[in-house]
C-alpha cells in the first residue's frame, strides 16, 4: 500500500525515486534562495545528483547496470560542460529560450562522437 493505494512494485519504486530526485532539485533551489544562485548551481551540478541516480540504479538492478549507467553519466558530464558554457555565453545575448536551443545543440554535438568511443 502506498498512500492507501495498492501499487505495482515497479510504479511504487519509480514514485519513490521521483520524490528522492525532486528533493535534490528542491534542495538546490532552496540553497540558491538562501546563499545565491552560484551555490544553488554548484549543488545542482554536484555529484550528489548523479550519485543518487547511480545508487538507485544499483538498488534496482545491481552493480553491472549501475556501472553501465555511470559510463553514461560520465559521457553526459563531459557534454554538460559544453552545454553550460554555451548557455552562460548565450543567455545575455539571445535570451533564455534560444540559449537553451543553442546549448542543447552543443550538448548533442559533443555527446554524439563520445558515444562512438568505447570508454
VENKA-V532851 format. One record per backbone hydrogen bond with DSSP energy under -1.0 kcal/mol. CO is the residue of the C=O (numbers start at 1). NH is the residue of the N-H. E is the energy in kcal/mol with one decimal. If there is no record, write none. Layout:
# VENKA-V532851
{{CO/NH/E} {CO/NH/E}}
This chain:
# VENKA-V532851
{{2/5/-1.3} {5/2/-2.6} {8/12/-2.4} {9/13/-2.2} {10/14/-2.4} {11/15/-2.6} {12/16/-2.3} {13/17/-2.4} {14/18/-2.6} {15/19/-2.1} {16/20/-2.4} {17/21/-3.0} {18/22/-2.6} {19/23/-1.8} {20/24/-1.2} {21/25/-1.8} {22/26/-2.8} {23/27/-2.2} {24/28/-2.1} {25/29/-2.2} {26/30/-2.4} {27/31/-2.6} {28/32/-2.2} {29/33/-1.9} {30/34/-1.5} {31/35/-3.5} {32/36/-1.3} {36/40/-1.7} {37/41/-2.4} {38/42/-2.0} {39/43/-2.0} {40/44/-2.5} {41/45/-2.1} {46/49/-1.2} {47/51/-3.6} {48/52/-2.0} {49/53/-1.6} {50/54/-2.5} {51/55/-2.5} {52/56/-2.4} {53/57/-2.4} {54/58/-2.3} {55/59/-2.2} {56/60/-2.0} {57/61/-3.2} {58/62/-2.1} {62/66/-2.0} {63/67/-2.3} {64/68/-2.1} {65/69/-2.4} {66/70/-1.9} {67/71/-1.4} {68/72/-1.6} {69/73/-2.2} {70/74/-2.5} {71/75/-2.3} {72/76/-2.5} {73/77/-2.5} {74/78/-1.8} {75/79/-1.9} {76/80/-2.5} {77/81/-1.2} {79/83/-2.3} {80/84/-3.0} {81/85/-2.4} {82/86/-2.6} {83/87/-2.6} {84/88/-2.6} {85/89/-2.5} {86/90/-2.4} {87/91/-2.3} {90/94/-3.7} {91/95/-1.7} {95/99/-1.4} {96/100/-2.1} {97/101/-1.7} {98/102/-2.5} {99/103/-3.0} {100/104/-2.4} {101/105/-2.1} {102/106/-2.4} {103/107/-2.5} {104/108/-2.2} {105/109/-2.6} {106/110/-2.0} {107/111/-2.8} {108/112/-2.8} {110/114/-1.0} {111/115/-2.2} {117/119/-1.1}}
